[in-house]
Amino acid sequence: MTSTGVDQPRHRTLLYFTAAASEAPWPAAELATCLAPTGGWYTDFHTATDTFVVFADKVSATHGVRPKAVAIPESRTLPRSP
């Protein structure tokens, strides 16, 4: 991918945070209120046993299942900022 879509910013945002595993549903719910409903935006994060995938106004959580890593071909990634 060599250009961004109309609904996509030119740069990505990366957030690092830590929380107790028992509190993981709270940041998931908060993030769901912040993501734009257009453009296909989502985020995900993991505890030792749970995976949370967050879209605008929707949280999907799985327990005990960790997704396998998927390699994204270079042709499908956004250009990096200098």
Backbone as a ProteinNet text record, in pm:
[ID]
protein_1_A
[PRIMARY]
MTSTGVDQPRHRTLLYFTAAASEAPWPAAELATCLAPTGGWYTDFHTATDTFVVFADKVSATHGVRPKAVAIPESRTLPRSP
[TERTIARY]
84.6	0	89.6	71.7	158.5	91.5	-38.1	-105.5	-214.3	-253.5	-358.3	-494.1	-597.1	-733.7	-784.6	-899.2	-958.1	-979.1	-1019.7	-1048.7	-927.2	-810.1	-692.8	-592.8	-538	-432.9	-303.3	-213.4	-85.7	5.4	-14.4	73.1	-7.9	53.8	-10.7	16.4	-64.7	-44	-23	79.1	109.9	107.3	27.3	16.9	66.9	144.3	185.7	118.8	59.2	2.8	8.9	3.6	-0.2	-118.5	-174.3	-285.4	-291.6	-353.3	-375	-468	-444.1	-526	-673.4	-703.5	-843.6	-911.3	-832	-887.5	-891.5	-852.2	-843.9	-974.5	-1090.9	-1213.9	-1234.1	-1183.5	-1203.1	-1133.3	-1000.4	-942	-1002.6	-1046.1	-1110.8	-1237.3	-1318.6	-1442.4	-1413	-1311.6	-1275.8	-1224.5	-1141.4	-1090.2	-1202.6	-1303.5	-1416	-1491.4	-1485.8	-1553.3	-1469.6	-1341.7	-1250.3	-1223.2	-1240.2	-1205.3	-1309.2	-1261.3	-1350.9	-1431	-1560.1	-1642.1	-1619.4	-1544.8	-1514	-1365.8	-1330.4	-1190	-1139.2	-1223.1	-1179.7	-1085.4	-1087.6	-993.5	-1025.9	-921.6	-935	-804.7	-808.6	-687.7	-701.5	-593	-600.2	-494	-519.7	-420	-447.3	-349.3	-353.1	-313.1	-373.5	-323.6	-256	-215.5	-151.5	-248.2	-378.8	-475.2	-587.3	-602.1	-714.3	-666.5	-747.7	-722.6	-843.6	-819.2	-924.1	-902.8	-1004.6	-1001.5	-1111.3	-1073.6	-1163.3	-1188.3	-1315	-1359.5	-1440	-1482.3	-1567.4	-1694.8	-1719.4	-1839.6	-1856.8	-1747.7	-1760	-1629.3	-1641.2	-1525.4	-1548.6	-1451.4	-1455.1	-1344	-1379.7	-1280.8	-1286.3	-1170	-1161.6	-1074.2	-1107.9	-1032.4	-960.2	-831.4	-754.8	-712.6	-741	-703.1	-614.9	-492	-402.2	-392.3	-418.3	-409.3	-265.4	-251.8	-119.4	-72.2	57.1	113	93.2	62.9	41.8	138	215.3	307.8	230.8	253.9	190.1	294.3	266.6	364.3	396.6	520	565.3	477.2	427.5	342.8	210.6	172.1	44.6	60.3	181.6	203.3	213	184.9	195.3	341.7	375.6	514	549.5	672.2	717.9	757.2	736.3	776	925.7	985.8	1132.4	1173.3
-116.2	0	123	210.4	327.2	455.9	453.4	574.6	537.4	635.9	612.8	641.1	583.9	607.8	741.9	782.8	910.3	920.5	810.6	810.7	779.5	762.1	721.7	835.8	853	953.9	905.8	998	962.7	886	900.5	836.3	749.5	646.2	557	607.5	562.6	593.8	463.7	460.4	341.1	379.6	310.7	336.5	215.4	240.8	135.1	162	59.6	75.9	-56.5	-48.7	-168.6	-156.9	-269.5	-276	-417.6	-431.9	-565.7	-641.8	-769.7	-849.5	-841.7	-833.5	-827.1	-697	-594.6	-466.1	-449.1	-550	-539.2	-500.1	-542.7	-499.3	-347.4	-279.4	-134	-59.2	-77.4	-4.7	-46.6	-172.1	-215.6	-133.6	-118.4	-40.3	106	161.8	302.2	323	232.3	244.2	235	154.6	140.7	271.7	360	489.5	591.2	561.6	657.9	631.5	508.9	475.2	527.9	576.1	627	512	533.7	427.9	407.7	496.2	480.9	452	391.2	366.2	230.8	150.1	16.9	14.7	119.4	127.8	24.9	-32.8	-125.5	-125.3	-184.3	-207.4	-342.2	-395.9	-519.9	-518	-591.5	-611	-743.6	-786.9	-921.6	-920.9	-1010.2	-1045.6	-1181.5	-1241.2	-1372.9	-1477.7	-1457.7	-1560.2	-1508	-1378.2	-1321.1	-1232.5	-1226.5	-1138.1	-1047.7	-917.5	-819.3	-754.3	-756	-685.4	-580.3	-454.7	-342.6	-264.8	-247.1	-163.3	-48	44.3	153	93.3	117.8	73.4	-77.8	-154.8	-300.8	-361.1	-451.8	-522.5	-671.7	-740.3	-885.5	-939.4	-1026.1	-1082.4	-1233.5	-1295.3	-1441.2	-1480.7	-1589.8	-1637.8	-1766.3	-1770.3	-1892	-1920.4	-1829.1	-1849.8	-1733.2	-1762.9	-1659.9	-1675.4	-1568.6	-1580.8	-1605.7	-1673.8	-1696.8	-1571	-1549.3	-1434.2	-1450.8	-1342.3	-1343.2	-1243.3	-1286.1	-1195.3	-1114.1	-984.1	-895.7	-863.8	-895	-867.2	-718.1	-686.1	-546.8	-465.1	-528	-457.2	-412.7	-466.6	-433.1	-337.1	-297.7	-210.8	-65	23.9	167.7	209.5	311.7	360.1	413.4	393.9	441.3	588.7	658.2	798.6	808.6	910	925.1	960.2
0	0	0	-93.7	-103	-59.5	-36.5	9.6	109.1	188	285.4	223.7	283.8	238.1	288.1	241.3	278.5	429.7	493.3	636.3	722.7	663.3	738.9	752.1	872.2	888.9	823.8	799.1	736.4	830.7	960.6	1058.2	1152.7	1203.9	1300.1	1441.4	1533.6	1674.6	1748.8	1830.7	1908	2054.5	2132.7	2275.5	2352.1	2454	2546	2679.2	2737.8	2870.4	2943.6	3073.7	3155.6	3251.6	3283.2	3378	3431.7	3544.9	3599.6	3504.9	3486.9	3395.2	3431.9	3559.5	3602.3	3560	3527.2	3485.4	3333.8	3258	3111.7	3043.6	3090.9	3023	3024.9	3125.9	3134.5	3020.2	2996.1	2882.3	2748.6	2738.6	2613.8	2589.7	2692.6	2679.2	2650.1	2714.4	2691.4	2548.4	2501.1	2364.9	2262.2	2289.8	2196.6	2178.5	2277.5	2266.1	2189.6	2168.7	2105.6	1958.5	1914.3	1776.6	1677.9	1565.6	1461.6	1401.5	1378.3	1320	1170.3	1106.3	964.2	947.4	839.5	809.8	855	920	961.1	1079.4	1162.5	1274.4	1382.1	1438.5	1549.9	1627.7	1743.5	1821.4	1889.2	1933.8	2010	2117.9	2224	2328.3	2397.6	2475.1	2530.6	2677.5	2751.7	2884.1	2866.4	2976.2	2965.4	2909.8	2931	2888.9	2799.1	2786.9	2711.5	2597.2	2494.7	2381.5	2364.7	2352.2	2330.1	2194.1	2111.1	1983.4	1992.6	1970.5	1995.7	1866.9	1833.6	1722.9	1781.8	1700.5	1748.5	1806.9	1932.6	2003.5	2011.2	1996	2005	2056	2152.4	2207.3	2192	2136.7	2126.6	2216.9	2309.4	2400.9	2394.4	2391.7	2396	2513	2575.9	2691.5	2653.9	2685.3	2666.7	2524.3	2431.6	2291.5	2249.1	2216.1	2166.3	2015.8	1939.5	1794.1	1750.1	1639.2	1582.5	1512.2	1511.7	1442.2	1292	1227.4	1083.5	1021.7	926.9	858.5	754.7	755.3	657.7	551.2	426.6	320.8	315.4	286.5	278.3	184.3	80.3	-17.5	43.5	159.2	221.9	338.6	373.2	488	444.9	539.6	510.5	511.9	436	439.3	577.4	616.6	747.1	739.1	848.8	855.7	868.4	810.5	822.6	963.3
[MASK]
++++++++++++++++++++++++++++++++++++++++++++++++++++++++++++++++++++++++++++++++++

